[in-house]
Amino acid sequence: MKLDKYKEMQSELKKDFENKNRMLDIKYAISNQKFSIGDLIESNQGKIYVEDVKYSRGFMREDPEAVYCGVQLTKKLNPRKDKNKINIYQSDVK
């Protein structure tokens, strides 16, 4: 086996590992997701009705978690005039 072939195979293994690891992260986050689209949630940033759910492994976190996205609401639960969208991590939900 030549060095080129070795590096090519090693690169393929790394890509395969990263893809499988990402899929495992998503599977874990989905299984621990607490809220669904349409739910009202609140954090220190504000309140939103969940419009979209994404998944992230935070900077200082060991485990992946859901990230809820939506338009920030006023105290009367109406969308703000500027339609400011915010993301709320599951660990930040009150």
C-alpha positions in Angstrom: 0.0 0.0 0.0 1.3 3.4 -0.9 1.1 6.5 1.3 -1.5 8.2 -1.1 -3.8 5.2 -0.8 -3.4 5.1 3.0 -4.3 8.8 3.3 -7.3 8.5 1.0 -8.6 5.5 3.1 -8.0 7.4 6.3 -9.8 10.4 5.0 -12.8 8.3 4.0 -12.9 6.7 7.5 -12.9 10.2 9.1 -15.7 11.4 6.9 -17.8 8.3 7.7 -17.1 8.6 11.4 -18.1 12.3 11.4 -21.4 11.6 9.5 -22.3 8.7 11.8 -21.5 10.8 14.9 -23.6 13.7 13.6 -26.5 11.3 13.0 -26.1 10.0 16.5 -26.1 13.6 17.9 -29.4 14.3 16.0 -31.0 11.1 17.2 -30.1 11.9 20.8 -31.3 15.4 20.6 -34.6 14.3 19.0 -35.2 11.7 21.8 -34.7 14.4 24.4 -36.6 17.2 22.7 -39.2 18.6 25.1 -41.2 21.0 22.8 -42.8 20.9 19.4 -43.6 23.4 16.7 -46.4 25.7 17.9 -45.5 25.5 21.6 -45.0 28.7 23.6 -41.6 28.8 25.3 -39.7 31.4 27.3 -36.0 32.1 28.2 -34.1 35.1 29.4 -34.1 36.3 25.8 -37.8 36.4 25.6 -40.8 34.3 24.5 -41.5 32.6 21.2 -43.9 30.3 19.5 -41.7 27.5 18.2 -41.6 27.7 14.4 -38.6 25.5 13.7 -36.4 23.0 15.7 -32.7 22.5 15.0 -30.1 20.6 16.8 -26.7 21.8 18.2 -23.9 20.7 20.4 -23.2 23.8 22.3 -19.7 25.2 22.9 -19.3 24.0 26.5 -21.8 21.1 26.3 -21.0 17.4 26.2 -24.4 16.4 24.8 -26.4 17.8 21.8 -29.6 19.6 22.4 -32.6 21.1 20.6 -32.6 24.7 19.5 -36.0 26.3 19.1 -36.5 29.1 16.6 -39.2 31.7 16.3 -40.3 35.3 16.3 -39.8 37.1 19.6 -43.1 38.0 21.2 -44.3 41.0 23.3 -45.7 40.7 26.8 -49.2 40.3 25.2 -47.8 37.4 23.2 -48.0 39.2 19.8 -45.0 39.2 17.4 -42.8 42.2 17.8 -43.1 44.9 15.1 -39.5 44.3 13.9 -40.2 40.5 13.5 -37.0 39.7 15.4 -36.2 36.0 15.3 -34.4 34.4 18.2 -33.1 30.9 19.0 -33.6 29.4 22.4 -31.5 26.4 23.5 -33.4 23.7 25.3 -31.1 24.2 28.3 -32.1 27.9 28.5 -35.9 27.3 28.5 -37.5 28.4 31.8 
